[in-house]
Amino acid sequence: MLSRNEVKFILPFFLLINGFLFQKYGVKVVTDTHRYVEYASNLQSGFYFDPHNFWYIGYSLYILLIQLLQGSFLAIVTGQ
C-alpha cells in the first residue's frame, strides 16, 4: 500500500503522462466497444438478460448511466 506522500509524488506524473497520451491519441474505440454501447442502449427500453454480455453487466449499466446523462465516449473514458 502506498503512503500518502508516495501518492502525492506519483499522482502528478500519472496525470501528466495520461494527459499527454490523451492529447496524442484521444479516445480509442476498440472492437468490443460497440457491443457494450449497444447493450446499454437496449437496456434503456427495459432490463433484459443477455448471456453474452452477462459478465459485463456492470460496465453496460455504467454506460447506460452516462447515456442517460447525455454523455459521450469522452464522458465514459473520463469517468473511468
C-alpha positions as CSV (number, residue, x, y, z in Angstrom):
1,M,0.0,0.0,0.0
2,L,1.3,3.4,-0.9
3,S,1.7,6.1,1.7
4,R,0.1,9.5,1.4
5,N,3.5,11.0,0.5
6,E,4.1,8.4,-2.2
7,V,0.7,9.1,-3.7
8,K,1.4,12.9,-3.7
9,F,4.7,12.2,-5.5
10,I,3.3,9.7,-8.1
11,L,0.0,11.3,-8.9
12,P,1.3,14.4,-10.8
13,F,3.4,12.1,-13.1
14,F,0.4,9.8,-13.6
15,L,-1.8,12.7,-14.6
16,L,0.9,14.3,-16.8
17,I,1.6,11.1,-18.7
18,N,-2.1,10.2,-19.1
19,G,-2.9,13.8,-20.2
20,F,-0.1,13.6,-22.8
21,L,-1.4,10.3,-24.1
22,F,-4.9,11.6,-24.3
23,Q,-3.8,14.6,-26.3
24,K,-1.8,12.5,-28.7
25,Y,-4.2,9.6,-29.2
26,G,-7.6,10.7,-28.0
27,V,-10.4,8.2,-27.2
28,K,-9.7,4.8,-28.7
29,V,-12.8,2.8,-29.7
30,V,-11.8,-0.9,-29.7
31,T,-13.6,-3.9,-31.3
32,D,-15.9,-4.7,-28.4
33,T,-16.9,-1.1,-27.5
34,H,-19.9,-1.2,-29.8
35,R,-21.2,-4.4,-28.2
36,Y,-21.3,-2.8,-24.8
37,V,-22.8,0.5,-26.1
38,E,-25.5,-1.4,-28.0
39,Y,-26.4,-3.5,-24.9
40,A,-26.6,-0.3,-22.8
41,S,-28.8,1.4,-25.4
42,N,-31.1,-1.6,-25.5
43,L,-31.3,-1.5,-21.7
44,Q,-32.9,1.9,-22.0
45,S,-36.1,0.2,-23.1
46,G,-36.1,-2.2,-20.2
47,F,-33.8,-4.6,-18.4
48,Y,-33.2,-7.9,-20.2
49,F,-30.7,-10.7,-19.7
50,D,-28.1,-11.1,-22.5
51,P,-25.9,-14.1,-21.7
52,H,-23.1,-13.0,-24.0
53,N,-22.7,-9.7,-22.0
54,F,-23.6,-11.0,-18.6
55,W,-20.2,-10.7,-17.1
56,Y,-20.0,-7.1,-18.2
57,I,-23.4,-6.0,-16.9
58,G,-21.8,-3.5,-14.5
59,Y,-20.0,-1.8,-17.3
60,S,-23.1,-1.8,-19.5
61,L,-25.1,-0.2,-16.7
62,Y,-22.3,2.4,-16.3
63,I,-22.5,3.2,-20.0
64,L,-26.3,3.4,-19.6
65,L,-26.0,5.9,-16.8
66,I,-23.6,8.1,-18.9
67,Q,-26.0,7.8,-21.9
68,L,-28.9,8.9,-19.7
69,L,-26.9,11.9,-18.6
70,Q,-26.3,12.7,-22.4
71,G,-22.7,11.8,-22.2
72,S,-20.3,10.7,-25.0
73,F,-17.4,8.3,-25.3
74,L,-15.3,11.0,-23.8
75,A,-17.5,11.2,-20.8
76,I,-17.3,7.4,-20.4
77,V,-13.5,7.5,-20.5
78,T,-13.2,10.5,-18.2
79,G,-15.5,8.8,-15.7
80,Q,-13.4,5.7,-15.7
